[in-house]
Every structure is written in C-alpha cells, then in structure tokens.
Amino acid sequence: MDQPTVLIVSDDAEFSRVITSRWQSERNVPAFTSMSGDLCQGLDADEFDLAIVGTAPAAALVRVLSALESAGKPVVFICGAQHSAQSIREAQSRAMVLHQREGWLDAVVLVASEILRRCDAQTRAHDLEIQNLSLQRQATLGVYMLEMRHGLNNALTSVLGNSELMLLEAGAFSASVRSQIETIRNMGLRMHEVLQRFSSLENELKVTETQEHQDSHMRARAAAATR
C-alpha cells in the first residue's frame, strides 16, 4: 500500500482529533477518514486499511461492529468504562480491544502502526506470490519450447527442403501454385530465424548463469578472507 488509510469511527469529534494530532509526531502518517457511528453502513472495504472505533451509543456500536466485521479489515476498539471488552470481542471477532486508560493514545498509535505494517507486508507477499506464479508459468512454457525446438527444427527442415525441391521443378506448377509454395518456403525461413533466436537466447542465459556463479564464488571467497 502506498499510503494506508485509517477510518476513525466515533460520535465524539474530540476522539478523532486527538488521535490524528498524536499521529502527526510519527514518521509514517496515514490518511484519515472520520465517520460517526450512525453513518457507518455499507462500508467499502477498499476505502480503508484499518478502523479505529471509539465512543458510540450501544445500539449504534452494534451496527458499526457488524459493518466492520463484514468489511473484513482489522479493527482497534477503544474500550471505555461503559463498555465490556468481552462483549466487544464477541460482537467483532477481528477487533483488538484497548482500554482507555493512562497512555492509551500512545498505545493505539503503536498498535495501529504495527497492524498497518503487517498489512503492508502481507500485501507485498501476496503480490510477490502472484509474480512468482506468473514467472513459473513462463519458465514452464520456455522449457517446453526449448525441449520441442529440435522436433520443430526437424519438421521445418523437411518443409523447407521439400518446398525448395518443388520450386526447382520449372514448369511443373502453375504461377499461382508456385506463389503459394514460395510463401510456404518464406514462412518456413522466418520460423527458422525464430528458432535460431531461441538457441542464441539459451546460450546467452547459460553464459550469464555461469558468470553469476563465478561472481558469487568470488564474493564468498573475498568475504571469507576478511574474517
């Protein structure tokens, strides 16, 4: 995530203000969206990465927690004296409950920051996994094409050879048929060039791989010598 967004849900405007003000002293400051409890319906999970829930009437709190549960994003609930931590956990299984005691503001910023870092790490890991799967598919296709290269070359040699022999038979075919044979030969030559490029790429990759192994070995020896 480029810049995470924190959704602050509370009917107390001061609650949102103190959290955003405290966060300004941190190195990484997210974007903030504030919302009252009665407006927290039909949330778009793509619009925020973490929710912090503060004071709200009991009836509204149930709706808020239910909406956040459906969104599937992490939630930090600031539990005041009027709330039961156990009842909150039962209503929102994903919620992390922090009691509003001395130092709670520092605690919520610390916990929320760690959650955002974890979410970012999970997102990056997911993206890398997708990239890895894509590379694996491409590698499998590349290996298959290299393995089939010899068979294609053999078939292509036969196509080119026979087309050349047919073209040597002057007057054996009409002008239109000779044109078609010439097209077959020319397309065969183009395919031959593509297969030759595969061979060149394979050799280039082998040279690069050998050089990387040699460089790695030299770095390891240099590191061992400095110990």
CNS distance restraints for C-alpha pairs under 8 A (distance, minus, plus):
assign (resid   1 and name CA) (resid 120 and name CA) 5.82 0.50 0.50
assign (resid   1 and name CA) (resid 123 and name CA) 7.30 0.50 0.50
assign (resid   3 and name CA) (resid  30 and name CA) 5.87 0.50 0.50
assign (resid   3 and name CA) (resid  31 and name CA) 6.82 0.50 0.50
assign (resid   4 and name CA) (resid  30 and name CA) 5.20 0.50 0.50
assign (resid   4 and name CA) (resid  31 and name CA) 6.25 0.50 0.50
assign (resid   4 and name CA) (resid  48 and name CA) 7.14 0.50 0.50
assign (resid   4 and name CA) (resid  49 and name CA) 6.00 0.50 0.50
assign (resid   4 and name CA) (resid 116 and name CA) 7.18 0.50 0.50
assign (resid   5 and name CA) (resid  30 and name CA) 5.50 0.50 0.50
assign (resid   5 and name CA) (resid  31 and name CA) 4.58 0.50 0.50
assign (resid   5 and name CA) (resid  32 and name CA) 5.61 0.50 0.50
assign (resid   5 and name CA) (resid  33 and name CA) 7.21 0.50 0.50
assign (resid   5 and name CA) (resid  47 and name CA) 7.33 0.50 0.50
assign (resid   5 and name CA) (resid  48 and name CA) 4.80 0.50 0.50
assign (resid   5 and name CA) (resid  49 and name CA) 5.44 0.50 0.50
assign (resid   5 and name CA) (resid  50 and name CA) 6.82 0.50 0.50
assign (resid   6 and name CA) (resid  30 and name CA) 6.54 0.50 0.50
assign (resid   6 and name CA) (resid  31 and name CA) 6.16 0.50 0.50
assign (resid   6 and name CA) (resid  32 and name CA) 4.93 0.50 0.50
assign (resid   6 and name CA) (resid  33 and name CA) 6.25 0.50 0.50
assign (resid   6 and name CA) (resid  48 and name CA) 5.81 0.50 0.50
assign (resid   6 and name CA) (resid  49 and name CA) 6.04 0.50 0.50
assign (resid   6 and name CA) (resid  50 and name CA) 5.00 0.50 0.50
assign (resid   6 and name CA) (resid  51 and name CA) 5.70 0.50 0.50
assign (resid   6 and name CA) (resid  52 and name CA) 7.24 0.50 0.50
assign (resid   7 and name CA) (resid  32 and name CA) 5.93 0.50 0.50
assign (resid   7 and name CA) (resid  33 and name CA) 4.78 0.50 0.50
assign (resid   7 and name CA) (resid  34 and name CA) 5.89 0.50 0.50
assign (resid   7 and name CA) (resid  35 and name CA) 7.41 0.50 0.50
assign (resid   7 and name CA) (resid  48 and name CA) 6.07 0.50 0.50
assign (resid   7 and name CA) (resid  49 and name CA) 7.67 0.50 0.50
assign (resid   7 and name CA) (resid  50 and name CA) 6.16 0.50 0.50
assign (resid   7 and name CA) (resid  51 and name CA) 4.55 0.50 0.50
assign (resid   7 and name CA) (resid  52 and name CA) 6.17 0.50 0.50
assign (resid   8 and name CA) (resid  16 and name CA) 6.30 0.50 0.50
assign (resid   8 and name CA) (resid  32 and name CA) 7.18 0.50 0.50
assign (resid   8 and name CA) (resid  33 and name CA) 6.08 0.50 0.50
assign (resid   8 and name CA) (resid  34 and name CA) 4.76 0.50 0.50
assign (resid   8 and name CA) (resid  35 and name CA) 6.21 0.50 0.50
assign (resid   8 and name CA) (resid  51 and name CA) 5.80 0.50 0.50
assign (resid   8 and name CA) (resid  52 and name CA) 4.82 0.50 0.50
assign (resid   8 and name CA) (resid  53 and name CA) 5.94 0.50 0.50
assign (resid   8 and name CA) (resid  54 and name CA) 7.65 0.50 0.50
assign (resid   9 and name CA) (resid  16 and name CA) 7.85 0.50 0.50
assign (resid   9 and name CA) (resid  34 and name CA) 5.98 0.50 0.50
assign (resid   9 and name CA) (resid  35 and name CA) 4.90 0.50 0.50
assign (resid   9 and name CA) (resid  36 and name CA) 5.47 0.50 0.50
assign (resid   9 and name CA) (resid  37 and name CA) 6.02 0.50 0.50
assign (resid   9 and name CA) (resid  40 and name CA) 7.58 0.50 0.50
assign (resid   9 and name CA) (resid  51 and name CA) 7.23 0.50 0.50
assign (resid   9 and name CA) (resid  52 and name CA) 6.18 0.50 0.50
assign (resid   9 and name CA) (resid  53 and name CA) 4.75 0.50 0.50
assign (resid   9 and name CA) (resid  54 and name CA) 6.14 0.50 0.50
assign (resid  10 and name CA) (resid  15 and name CA) 6.95 0.50 0.50
assign (resid  10 and name CA) (resid  16 and name CA) 7.17 0.50 0.50
assign (resid  10 and name CA) (resid  34 and name CA) 7.70 0.50 0.50
assign (resid  10 and name CA) (resid  35 and name CA) 6.45 0.50 0.50
assign (resid  10 and name CA) (resid  36 and name CA) 4.99 0.50 0.50
assign (resid  10 and name CA) (resid  37 and name CA) 5.77 0.50 0.50
assign (resid  10 and name CA) (resid  53 and name CA) 6.03 0.50 0.50
assign (resid  10 and name CA) (resid  54 and name CA) 4.83 0.50 0.50
assign (resid  10 and name CA) (resid  55 and name CA) 5.27 0.50 0.50
assign (resid  10 and name CA) (resid  56 and name CA) 5.80 0.50 0.50
assign (resid  11 and name CA) (resid  35 and name CA) 7.80 0.50 0.50
assign (resid  11 and name CA) (resid  36 and name CA) 4.87 0.50 0.50
assign (resid  11 and name CA) (resid  37 and name CA) 6.04 0.50 0.50
assign (resid  11 and name CA) (resid  54 and name CA) 7.69 0.50 0.50
assign (resid  11 and name CA) (resid  55 and name CA) 6.12 0.50 0.50
assign (resid  11 and name CA) (resid  56 and name CA) 5.48 0.50 0.50
assign (resid  12 and name CA) (resid  16 and name CA) 7.20 0.50 0.50
assign (resid  12 and name CA) (resid  36 and name CA) 7.93 0.50 0.50
assign (resid  12 and name CA) (resid  54 and name CA) 7.81 0.50 0.50
assign (resid  12 and name CA) (resid  55 and name CA) 6.53 0.50 0.50
assign (resid  12 and name CA) (resid  56 and name CA) 7.80 0.50 0.50
assign (resid  13 and name CA) (resid  17 and name CA) 6.39 0.50 0.50
assign (resid  14 and name CA) (resid  18 and name CA) 6.12 0.50 0.50
assign (resid  15 and name CA) (resid  19 and name CA) 6.48 0.50 0.50
assign (resid  15 and name CA) (resid  54 and name CA) 6.98 0.50 0.50
assign (resid  16 and name CA) (resid  20 and name CA) 6.24 0.50 0.50
assign (resid  16 and name CA) (resid  34 and name CA) 6.78 0.50 0.50
assign (resid  17 and name CA) (resid  21 and name CA) 5.96 0.50 0.50
assign (resid  18 and name CA) (resid  22 and name CA) 5.98 0.50 0.50
assign (resid  19 and name CA) (resid  23 and name CA) 6.18 0.50 0.50
assign (resid  19 and name CA) (resid 105 and name CA) 6.84 0.50 0.50
assign (resid  19 and name CA) (resid 109 and name CA) 7.62 0.50 0.50
assign (resid  20 and name CA) (resid  24 and name CA) 6.51 0.50 0.50
assign (resid  20 and name CA) (resid  32 and name CA) 7.48 0.50 0.50
assign (resid  21 and name CA) (resid  25 and name CA) 7.75 0.50 0.50
assign (resid  22 and name CA) (resid  26 and name CA) 7.93 0.50 0.50
assign (resid  22 and name CA) (resid 105 and name CA) 7.45 0.50 0.50
assign (resid  22 and name CA) (resid 106 and name CA) 7.79 0.50 0.50
assign (resid  22 and name CA) (resid 109 and name CA) 7.78 0.50 0.50
assign (resid  23 and name CA) (resid  29 and name CA) 6.32 0.50 0.50
assign (resid  23 and name CA) (resid 109 and name CA) 6.52 0.50 0.50
assign (resid  24 and name CA) (resid  29 and name CA) 6.22 0.50 0.50
assign (resid  35 and name CA) (resid  39 and name CA) 6.52 0.50 0.50
assign (resid  35 and name CA) (resid  40 and name CA) 6.77 0.50 0.50
assign (resid  36 and name CA) (resid  40 and name CA) 6.70 0.50 0.50
assign (resid  37 and name CA) (resid  56 and name CA) 6.12 0.50 0.50
assign (resid  37 and name CA) (resid  60 and name CA) 5.72 0.50 0.50
assign (resid  37 and name CA) (resid  61 and name CA) 6.72 0.50 0.50
assign (resid  37 and name CA) (resid  63 and name CA) 7.95 0.50 0.50
assign (resid  37 and name CA) (resid  64 and name CA) 6.11 0.50 0.50
assign (resid  38 and name CA) (resid  60 and name CA) 6.05 0.50 0.50
assign (resid  38 and name CA) (resid  64 and name CA) 7.83 0.50 0.50
assign (resid  40 and name CA) (resid  63 and name CA) 7.61 0.50 0.50
assign (resid  40 and name CA) (resid  64 and name CA) 5.70 0.50 0.50
assign (resid  40 and name CA) (resid  67 and name CA) 7.01 0.50 0.50
assign (resid  41 and name CA) (resid  63 and name CA) 7.61 0.50 0.50
assign (resid  41 and name CA) (resid  64 and name CA) 7.21 0.50 0.50
assign (resid  41 and name CA) (resid  67 and name CA) 6.12 0.50 0.50
assign (resid  42 and name CA) (resid  67 and name CA) 6.87 0.50 0.50
assign (resid  43 and name CA) (resid  67 and name CA) 6.72 0.50 0.50
assign (resid  43 and name CA) (resid  68 and name CA) 7.49 0.50 0.50
assign (resid  43 and name CA) (resid  71 and name CA) 6.73 0.50 0.50
assign (resid  44 and name CA) (resid  48 and name CA) 7.79 0.50 0.50
assign (resid  44 and name CA) (resid  71 and name CA) 7.09 0.50 0.50
assign (resid  45 and name CA) (resid  49 and name CA) 7.63 0.50 0.50
assign (resid  45 and name CA) (resid  71 and name CA) 5.05 0.50 0.50
assign (resid  45 and name CA) (resid  72 and name CA) 7.27 0.50 0.50
assign (resid  45 and name CA) (resid  73 and name CA) 6.99 0.50 0.50
assign (resid  49 and name CA) (resid  73 and name CA) 6.28 0.50 0.50
assign (resid  49 and name CA) (resid  74 and name CA) 7.35 0.50 0.50
assign (resid  49 and name CA) (resid 116 and name CA) 7.31 0.50 0.50
assign (resid  49 and name CA) (resid 119 and name CA) 7.89 0.50 0.50
assign (resid  50 and name CA) (resid  73 and name CA) 5.98 0.50 0.50
assign (resid  50 and name CA) (resid  74 and name CA) 5.27 0.50 0.50
assign (resid  50 and name CA) (resid  75 and name CA) 5.95 0.50 0.50
assign (resid  50 and name CA) (resid  76 and name CA) 7.82 0.50 0.50
assign (resid  50 and name CA) (resid 112 and name CA) 7.62 0.50 0.50
assign (resid  50 and name CA) (resid 115 and name CA) 7.90 0.50 0.50
assign (resid  50 and name CA) (resid 116 and name CA) 7.18 0.50 0.50
assign (resid  51 and name CA) (resid  68 and name CA) 7.84 0.50 0.50
assign (resid  51 and name CA) (resid  73 and name CA) 7.31 0.50 0.50
assign (resid  51 and name CA) (resid  74 and name CA) 6.47 0.50 0.50
assign (resid  51 and name CA) (resid  75 and name CA) 4.78 0.50 0.50
assign (resid  51 and name CA) (resid  76 and name CA) 6.25 0.50 0.50
assign (resid  52 and name CA) (resid  75 and name CA) 5.85 0.50 0.50
assign (resid  52 and name CA) (resid  76 and name CA) 4.77 0.50 0.50
assign (resid  52 and name CA) (resid  77 and name CA) 5.83 0.50 0.50
assign (resid  52 and name CA) (resid  78 and name CA) 7.47 0.50 0.50
assign (resid  53 and name CA) (resid  75 and name CA) 7.33 0.50 0.50
assign (resid  53 and name CA) (resid  76 and name CA) 6.25 0.50 0.50
assign (resid  53 and name CA) (resid  77 and name CA) 4.76 0.50 0.50
assign (resid  53 and name CA) (resid  78 and name CA) 6.17 0.50 0.50
assign (resid  54 and name CA) (resid  77 and name CA) 6.27 0.50 0.50
assign (resid  54 and name CA) (resid  78 and name CA) 5.27 0.50 0.50
assign (resid  54 and name CA) (resid  79 and name CA) 7.32 0.50 0.50
assign (resid  55 and name CA) (resid  78 and name CA) 7.70 0.50 0.50
assign (resid  55 and name CA) (resid  80 and name CA) 7.50 0.50 0.50
assign (resid  56 and name CA) (resid  60 and name CA) 6.26 0.50 0.50
assign (resid  56 and name CA) (resid  61 and name CA) 5.64 0.50 0.50
assign (resid  57 and name CA) (resid  61 and name CA) 5.92 0.50 0.50
assign (resid  58 and name CA) (resid  62 and name CA) 6.46 0.50 0.50
assign (resid  59 and name CA) (resid  63 and name CA) 6.84 0.50 0.50
assign (resid  60 and name CA) (resid  64 and name CA) 6.13 0.50 0.50
assign (resid  61 and name CA) (resid  65 and name CA) 6.08 0.50 0.50
assign (resid  62 and name CA) (resid  66 and name CA) 6.09 0.50 0.50
assign (resid  62 and name CA) (resid  91 and name CA) 7.26 0.50 0.50
assign (resid  63 and name CA) (resid  67 and name CA) 6.12 0.50 0.50
assign (resid  64 and name CA) (resid  68 and name CA) 6.21 0.50 0.50
assign (resid  65 and name CA) (resid  69 and name CA) 5.96 0.50 0.50
assign (resid  65 and name CA) (resid  91 and name CA) 6.70 0.50 0.50
assign (resid  65 and name CA) (resid  92 and name CA) 5.85 0.50 0.50
assign (resid  66 and name CA) (resid  70 and name CA) 6.36 0.50 0.50
assign (resid  66 and name CA) (resid  91 and name CA) 7.24 0.50 0.50
assign (resid  66 and name CA) (resid  92 and name CA) 7.00 0.50 0.50
assign (resid  67 and name CA) (resid  71 and name CA) 6.35 0.50 0.50
assign (resid  68 and name CA) (resid  72 and name CA) 6.49 0.50 0.50
assign (resid  68 and name CA) (resid  73 and name CA) 6.87 0.50 0.50
assign (resid  68 and name CA) (resid  75 and name CA) 7.48 0.50 0.50
assign (resid  68 and name CA) (resid  92 and name CA) 7.98 0.50 0.50
assign (resid  69 and name CA) (resid  73 and name CA) 7.37 0.50 0.50
assign (resid  69 and name CA) (resid  92 and name CA) 6.04 0.50 0.50
assign (resid  69 and name CA) (resid  93 and name CA) 7.63 0.50 0.50
assign (resid  69 and name CA) (resid  94 and name CA) 7.01 0.50 0.50
assign (resid  72 and name CA) (resid  94 and name CA) 7.89 0.50 0.50
assign (resid  73 and name CA) (resid  94 and name CA) 7.93 0.50 0.50
assign (resid  74 and name CA) (resid  94 and name CA) 6.17 0.50 0.50
assign (resid  74 and name CA) (resid  95 and name CA) 6.52 0.50 0.50
assign (resid  74 and name CA) (resid  96 and name CA) 7.99 0.50 0.50
assign (resid  74 and name CA) (resid 115 and name CA) 7.70 0.50 0.50
assign (resid  75 and name CA) (resid  94 and name CA) 6.43 0.50 0.50
assign (resid  75 and name CA) (resid  95 and name CA) 4.61 0.50 0.50
assign (resid  75 and name CA) (resid  96 and name CA) 6.13 0.50 0.50
assign (resid  76 and name CA) (resid  95 and name CA) 5.55 0.50 0.50
assign (resid  76 and name CA) (resid  96 and name CA) 4.76 0.50 0.50
assign (resid  76 and name CA) (resid  97 and name CA) 5.94 0.50 0.50
assign (resid  76 and name CA) (resid  98 and name CA) 7.20 0.50 0.50
assign (resid  76 and name CA) (resid 108 and name CA) 7.66 0.50 0.50
assign (resid  76 and name CA) (resid 112 and name CA) 7.31 0.50 0.50
assign (resid  77 and name CA) (resid  95 and name CA) 6.39 0.50 0.50
assign (resid  77 and name CA) (resid  96 and name CA) 6.04 0.50 0.50
assign (resid  77 and name CA) (resid  97 and name CA) 4.85 0.50 0.50
assign (resid  77 and name CA) (resid  98 and name CA) 6.16 0.50 0.50
assign (resid  78 and name CA) (resid  97 and name CA) 6.06 0.50 0.50
assign (resid  78 and name CA) (resid  98 and name CA) 5.00 0.50 0.50
assign (resid  78 and name CA) (resid  99 and name CA) 5.74 0.50 0.50
assign (resid  78 and name CA) (resid 100 and name CA) 5.97 0.50 0.50
assign (resid  79 and name CA) (resid  83 and name CA) 5.85 0.50 0.50
assign (resid  79 and name CA) (resid  84 and name CA) 7.31 0.50 0.50
assign (resid  79 and name CA) (resid  85 and name CA) 6.47 0.50 0.50
assign (resid  79 and name CA) (resid  97 and name CA) 6.35 0.50 0.50
assign (resid  79 and name CA) (resid  98 and name CA) 5.79 0.50 0.50
assign (resid  79 and name CA) (resid  99 and name CA) 4.68 0.50 0.50
assign (resid  79 and name CA) (resid 100 and name CA) 5.77 0.50 0.50
assign (resid  80 and name CA) (resid  99 and name CA) 6.21 0.50 0.50
assign (resid  80 and name CA) (resid 100 and name CA) 5.37 0.50 0.50
assign (resid  81 and name CA) (resid 100 and name CA) 7.75 0.50 0.50
assign (resid  83 and name CA) (resid  87 and name CA) 7.90 0.50 0.50
assign (resid  83 and name CA) (resid  88 and name CA) 7.76 0.50 0.50
assign (resid  84 and name CA) (resid  88 and name CA) 6.38 0.50 0.50
assign (resid  85 and name CA) (resid  89 and name CA) 6.30 0.50 0.50
assign (resid  85 and name CA) (resid  97 and name CA) 6.53 0.50 0.50
assign (resid  86 and name CA) (resid  90 and name CA) 6.25 0.50 0.50
assign (resid  87 and name CA) (resid  91 and name CA) 6.20 0.50 0.50
assign (resid  88 and name CA) (resid  92 and name CA) 5.98 0.50 0.50
assign (resid  88 and name CA) (resid  95 and name CA) 7.71 0.50 0.50
assign (resid  88 and name CA) (resid  97 and name CA) 7.75 0.50 0.50
assign (resid  89 and name CA) (resid  93 and name CA) 5.28 0.50 0.50
assign (resid  89 and name CA) (resid  94 and name CA) 7.61 0.50 0.50
assign (resid  89 and name CA) (resid  95 and name CA) 6.33 0.50 0.50
assign (resid  89 and name CA) (resid  96 and name CA) 7.78 0.50 0.50
assign (resid  89 and name CA) (resid  97 and name CA) 7.52 0.50 0.50
assign (resid  98 and name CA) (resid 104 and name CA) 7.30 0.50 0.50
assign (resid  98 and name CA) (resid 107 and name CA) 7.97 0.50 0.50
assign (resid  98 and name CA) (resid 108 and name CA) 7.29 0.50 0.50
assign (resid  99 and name CA) (resid 104 and name CA) 6.89 0.50 0.50
assign (resid 100 and name CA) (resid 104 and name CA) 5.42 0.50 0.50
assign (resid 103 and name CA) (resid 107 and name CA) 6.38 0.50 0.50
assign (resid 104 and name CA) (resid 108 and name CA) 6.08 0.50 0.50
assign (resid 105 and name CA) (resid 109 and name CA) 6.39 0.50 0.50
assign (resid 106 and name CA) (resid 110 and name CA) 6.14 0.50 0.50
assign (resid 107 and name CA) (resid 111 and name CA) 6.00 0.50 0.50
assign (resid 108 and name CA) (resid 112 and name CA) 5.79 0.50 0.50
assign (resid 109 and name CA) (resid 113 and name CA) 5.90 0.50 0.50
assign (resid 110 and name CA) (resid 114 and name CA) 6.31 0.50 0.50
assign (resid 111 and name CA) (resid 115 and name CA) 6.24 0.50 0.50
assign (resid 112 and name CA) (resid 116 and name CA) 6.21 0.50 0.50
assign (resid 113 and name CA) (resid 117 and name CA) 6.23 0.50 0.50
assign (resid 114 and name CA) (resid 118 and name CA) 6.15 0.50 0.50
assign (resid 115 and name CA) (resid 119 and name CA) 6.15 0.50 0.50
assign (resid 116 and name CA) (resid 120 and name CA) 6.10 0.50 0.50
assign (resid 117 and name CA) (resid 121 and name CA) 6.15 0.50 0.50
assign (resid 118 and name CA) (resid 122 and name CA) 6.15 0.50 0.50
assign (resid 119 and name CA) (resid 123 and name CA) 6.12 0.50 0.50
assign (resid 120 and name CA) (resid 124 and name CA) 6.17 0.50 0.50
assign (resid 121 and name CA) (resid 125 and name CA) 6.06 0.50 0.50
assign (resid 122 and name CA) (resid 126 and name CA) 6.07 0.50 0.50
assign (resid 123 and name CA) (resid 127 and name CA) 6.21 0.50 0.50
assign (resid 124 and name CA) (resid 128 and name CA) 6.12 0.50 0.50
assign (resid 125 and name CA) (resid 129 and name CA) 6.10 0.50 0.50
assign (resid 126 and name CA) (resid 130 and name CA) 6.34 0.50 0.50
assign (resid 127 and name CA) (resid 131 and name CA) 6.23 0.50 0.50
assign (resid 128 and name CA) (resid 132 and name CA) 5.96 0.50 0.50
assign (resid 129 and name CA) (resid 133 and name CA) 6.21 0.50 0.50
assign (resid 130 and name CA) (resid 134 and name CA) 6.26 0.50 0.50
assign (resid 131 and name CA) (resid 135 and name CA) 6.17 0.50 0.50
assign (resid 132 and name CA) (resid 136 and name CA) 6.08 0.50 0.50
assign (resid 133 and name CA) (resid 137 and name CA) 6.25 0.50 0.50
assign (resid 134 and name CA) (resid 138 and name CA) 6.27 0.50 0.50
assign (resid 135 and name CA) (resid 139 and name CA) 5.97 0.50 0.50
assign (resid 136 and name CA) (resid 140 and name CA) 6.09 0.50 0.50
assign (resid 137 and name CA) (resid 141 and name CA) 6.24 0.50 0.50
assign (resid 138 and name CA) (resid 142 and name CA) 6.09 0.50 0.50
assign (resid 139 and name CA) (resid 143 and name CA) 6.09 0.50 0.50
assign (resid 140 and name CA) (resid 144 and name CA) 6.17 0.50 0.50
assign (resid 141 and name CA) (resid 145 and name CA) 6.20 0.50 0.50
assign (resid 142 and name CA) (resid 146 and name CA) 6.22 0.50 0.50
assign (resid 143 and name CA) (resid 147 and name CA) 6.11 0.50 0.50
assign (resid 144 and name CA) (resid 148 and name CA) 6.14 0.50 0.50
assign (resid 145 and name CA) (resid 149 and name CA) 5.96 0.50 0.50
assign (resid 146 and name CA) (resid 150 and name CA) 7.90 0.50 0.50
assign (resid 146 and name CA) (resid 198 and name CA) 7.38 0.50 0.50
assign (resid 148 and name CA) (resid 152 and name CA) 6.20 0.50 0.50
assign (resid 149 and name CA) (resid 153 and name CA) 6.06 0.50 0.50
assign (resid 149 and name CA) (resid 195 and name CA) 6.87 0.50 0.50
assign (resid 150 and name CA) (resid 154 and name CA) 6.22 0.50 0.50
assign (resid 151 and name CA) (resid 155 and name CA) 6.32 0.50 0.50
assign (resid 152 and name CA) (resid 156 and name CA) 5.89 0.50 0.50
assign (resid 153 and name CA) (resid 157 and name CA) 5.97 0.50 0.50
assign (resid 153 and name CA) (resid 192 and name CA) 7.34 0.50 0.50
assign (resid 153 and name CA) (resid 195 and name CA) 7.54 0.50 0.50
assign (resid 154 and name CA) (resid 158 and name CA) 6.46 0.50 0.50
assign (resid 155 and name CA) (resid 159 and name CA) 6.37 0.50 0.50
assign (resid 156 and name CA) (resid 160 and name CA) 6.10 0.50 0.50
assign (resid 156 and name CA) (resid 188 and name CA) 6.47 0.50 0.50
assign (resid 156 and name CA) (resid 191 and name CA) 7.95 0.50 0.50
assign (resid 156 and name CA) (resid 192 and name CA) 7.25 0.50 0.50
assign (resid 157 and name CA) (resid 161 and name CA) 5.91 0.50 0.50
assign (resid 158 and name CA) (resid 162 and name CA) 6.04 0.50 0.50
assign (resid 159 and name CA) (resid 163 and name CA) 6.09 0.50 0.50
assign (resid 159 and name CA) (resid 185 and name CA) 7.45 0.50 0.50
assign (resid 159 and name CA) (resid 188 and name CA) 7.11 0.50 0.50
assign (resid 160 and name CA) (resid 164 and name CA) 6.11 0.50 0.50
assign (resid 160 and name CA) (resid 184 and name CA) 7.96 0.50 0.50
assign (resid 160 and name CA) (resid 185 and name CA) 5.60 0.50 0.50
assign (resid 160 and name CA) (resid 188 and name CA) 6.19 0.50 0.50
assign (resid 160 and name CA) (resid 189 and name CA) 7.48 0.50 0.50
assign (resid 161 and name CA) (resid 165 and name CA) 6.29 0.50 0.50
assign (resid 162 and name CA) (resid 166 and name CA) 6.17 0.50 0.50
assign (resid 163 and name CA) (resid 167 and name CA) 6.25 0.50 0.50
assign (resid 163 and name CA) (resid 181 and name CA) 6.12 0.50 0.50
assign (resid 163 and name CA) (resid 182 and name CA) 7.41 0.50 0.50
assign (resid 163 and name CA) (resid 184 and name CA) 7.19 0.50 0.50
assign (resid 163 and name CA) (resid 185 and name CA) 5.87 0.50 0.50
assign (resid 164 and name CA) (resid 168 and name CA) 6.34 0.50 0.50
assign (resid 164 and name CA) (resid 185 and name CA) 7.22 0.50 0.50
assign (resid 165 and name CA) (resid 169 and name CA) 6.85 0.50 0.50
assign (resid 166 and name CA) (resid 181 and name CA) 7.75 0.50 0.50
assign (resid 167 and name CA) (resid 178 and name CA) 6.81 0.50 0.50
assign (resid 167 and name CA) (resid 181 and name CA) 7.29 0.50 0.50
assign (resid 167 and name CA) (resid 182 and name CA) 7.60 0.50 0.50
assign (resid 169 and name CA) (resid 173 and name CA) 7.92 0.50 0.50
assign (resid 173 and name CA) (resid 177 and name CA) 5.90 0.50 0.50
assign (resid 173 and name CA) (resid 178 and name CA) 6.04 0.50 0.50
assign (resid 174 and name CA) (resid 178 and name CA) 6.21 0.50 0.50
assign (resid 175 and name CA) (resid 179 and name CA) 6.16 0.50 0.50
assign (resid 176 and name CA) (resid 180 and name CA) 6.41 0.50 0.50
assign (resid 177 and name CA) (resid 181 and name CA) 6.27 0.50 0.50
assign (resid 178 and name CA) (resid 182 and name CA) 6.08 0.50 0.50
assign (resid 179 and name CA) (resid 183 and name CA) 6.25 0.50 0.50
assign (resid 180 and name CA) (resid 184 and name CA) 6.35 0.50 0.50
assign (resid 181 and name CA) (resid 185 and name CA) 6.24 0.50 0.50
assign (resid 182 and name CA) (resid 186 and name CA) 6.06 0.50 0.50
assign (resid 183 and name CA) (resid 187 and name CA) 6.04 0.50 0.50
assign (resid 184 and name CA) (resid 188 and name CA) 6.03 0.50 0.50
assign (resid 185 and name CA) (resid 189 and name CA) 6.23 0.50 0.50
assign (resid 186 and name CA) (resid 190 and name CA) 6.32 0.50 0.50
assign (resid 187 and name CA) (resid 191 and name CA) 6.24 0.50 0.50
assign (resid 188 and name CA) (resid 192 and name CA) 6.13 0.50 0.50
assign (resid 189 and name CA) (resid 193 and name CA) 6.33 0.50 0.50
assign (resid 190 and name CA) (resid 194 and name CA) 6.49 0.50 0.50
assign (resid 191 and name CA) (resid 195 and name CA) 6.32 0.50 0.50
assign (resid 192 and name CA) (resid 196 and name CA) 6.17 0.50 0.50
assign (resid 193 and name CA) (resid 197 and name CA) 6.25 0.50 0.50
assign (resid 194 and name CA) (resid 198 and name CA) 6.50 0.50 0.50
assign (resid 195 and name CA) (resid 199 and name CA) 6.53 0.50 0.50
assign (resid 196 and name CA) (resid 200 and name CA) 6.34 0.50 0.50
assign (resid 197 and name CA) (resid 201 and name CA) 6.10 0.50 0.50
assign (resid 198 and name CA) (resid 202 and name CA) 6.16 0.50 0.50
assign (resid 199 and name CA) (resid 203 and name CA) 6.34 0.50 0.50
assign (resid 200 and name CA) (resid 204 and name CA) 6.17 0.50 0.50
assign (resid 201 and name CA) (resid 205 and name CA) 6.09 0.50 0.50
assign (resid 202 and name CA) (resid 206 and name CA) 6.26 0.50 0.50
assign (resid 203 and name CA) (resid 207 and name CA) 6.27 0.50 0.50
assign (resid 204 and name CA) (resid 208 and name CA) 6.20 0.50 0.50
assign (resid 205 and name CA) (resid 209 and name CA) 6.02 0.50 0.50
assign (resid 206 and name CA) (resid 210 and name CA) 6.12 0.50 0.50
assign (resid 207 and name CA) (resid 211 and name CA) 6.17 0.50 0.50
assign (resid 208 and name CA) (resid 212 and name CA) 6.13 0.50 0.50
assign (resid 209 and name CA) (resid 213 and name CA) 6.26 0.50 0.50
assign (resid 210 and name CA) (resid 214 and name CA) 6.26 0.50 0.50
assign (resid 211 and name CA) (resid 215 and name CA) 6.08 0.50 0.50
assign (resid 212 and name CA) (resid 216 and name CA) 6.01 0.50 0.50
assign (resid 213 and name CA) (resid 217 and name CA) 6.12 0.50 0.50
assign (resid 214 and name CA) (resid 218 and name CA) 6.17 0.50 0.50
assign (resid 215 and name CA) (resid 219 and name CA) 6.16 0.50 0.50
assign (resid 216 and name CA) (resid 220 and name CA) 6.18 0.50 0.50
assign (resid 217 and name CA) (resid 221 and name CA) 6.23 0.50 0.50
assign (resid 218 and name CA) (resid 222 and name CA) 6.11 0.50 0.50
assign (resid 219 and name CA) (resid 223 and name CA) 6.06 0.50 0.50
assign (resid 220 and name CA) (resid 224 and name CA) 6.16 0.50 0.50
assign (resid 221 and name CA) (resid 225 and name CA) 6.17 0.50 0.50
assign (resid 222 and name CA) (resid 226 and name CA) 6.51 0.50 0.50
assign (resid 223 and name CA) (resid 227 and name CA) 6.78 0.50 0.50
